[in-house]
């Protein structure tokens, strides 16, 4: 069967550097850091006392107060960005076939704050179980797409992908395939996460995964820098409306880009560490290019997973060198996590949006906070350091990887 073409017709973002698409893009272009001392809880006794939190956000500006009480923050973020993306796409809910509209969402953890609060409240009590009746529905990772579909009456496929930090990239690829195969006309996809909690911060600190640069949080996320010491935890959401090309064209929709390929692979190596030679990353990029029917030299830019960890950054860049060969030095390579921090399950969606906006505007956002060259990194690679670079691009790649060895890669193409 002939696969259908899939395009992006709507975007929504709620990030540590901007609470909507316009603010997010301005933050990316200007090299804004979203890192600051934690405000969600008292982190003074933690090894890491800062994060990339959402700022100046009141959910009741968007959602009824009663409904807000029934949602964990990760679900609130999902609802807000899904609405922005649908408004952006100008979908006419009275005219579309809602049986052919799906919601496929990514979340690596889900309602961690809800789980933490309920268990701690129980532990403080006398042993009598007094749990909130919304405890389970607020906590489960699949509730975000469920709430979106309930609000808008979408009756197509509805589920959450969970693959740690690759979750929302997985969701985008599932959405792509659903439309390609003719199962749906439209899919609301993306991901959200709200893990800046005592449990989240404490857990990642125990793994020695996060930066402890408490004296200068804004420069702590420094992918590819020789003095990087771990990732900076972030939170937020990204939403995309994916649509079958002819369906979008028939209604005169604005088209941001075409989704031309998605690749998946596994490191099959370690619970949390990447393979030092990046063999799973090589496989996922090759799979993505093959799926898109493209050659390495067709790609102009790569938004890397680039978390600012000592092992991960080097392994990914080694893999890029192996896949792209001599063309690697012609690529614009960057990591927007230097600005947003690591949004865990939402990272894939938020970074996919960065790639799409880069194609649209002809600008590659910078990798900020780079000061010291890492001798383990090929000096000929253009890592787009500290300042945005203008570039007329046709194809952009977005890489996202997760604990457990999950790798996902998505390719976006400027529409001809």
Secondary structure, DSSP 8 states (H G I E B T S, - for coil): -----EEEEEEEEEBTTBSSHHHHHHHHHHT----EE--SS--TTSS--EEB---S--GGGTS-HHHHTTS-HHHHHHHHHHHHHHHHHT--TTTS-GGGEEEEEE-SS-SHHHHHHHHHHHHHTTS-----TTHHHHH-TTHHHHHHHHHHT--S-EEEE--GGGHHHHHHHHHHHHHHTTS-SEEEEEEEE---SHHHHHHHHHTT-B---TT-GGG---TT-TT---B-BB-EEEEEEEEEHHHHHHTT----EEEEEEEEEE--S-SSS--TT-HHHHHHHHHHHHHHT--GGG--EEE----S-HHHHHHHHHHHHHHHGGGGGGSEEE-THHHH-B-GGGHHHHHHHHHHHHHHHTEE--B----S--TTS-TTSB--BSS-EE---SEEEEEEEETTTEEEEEEEE---
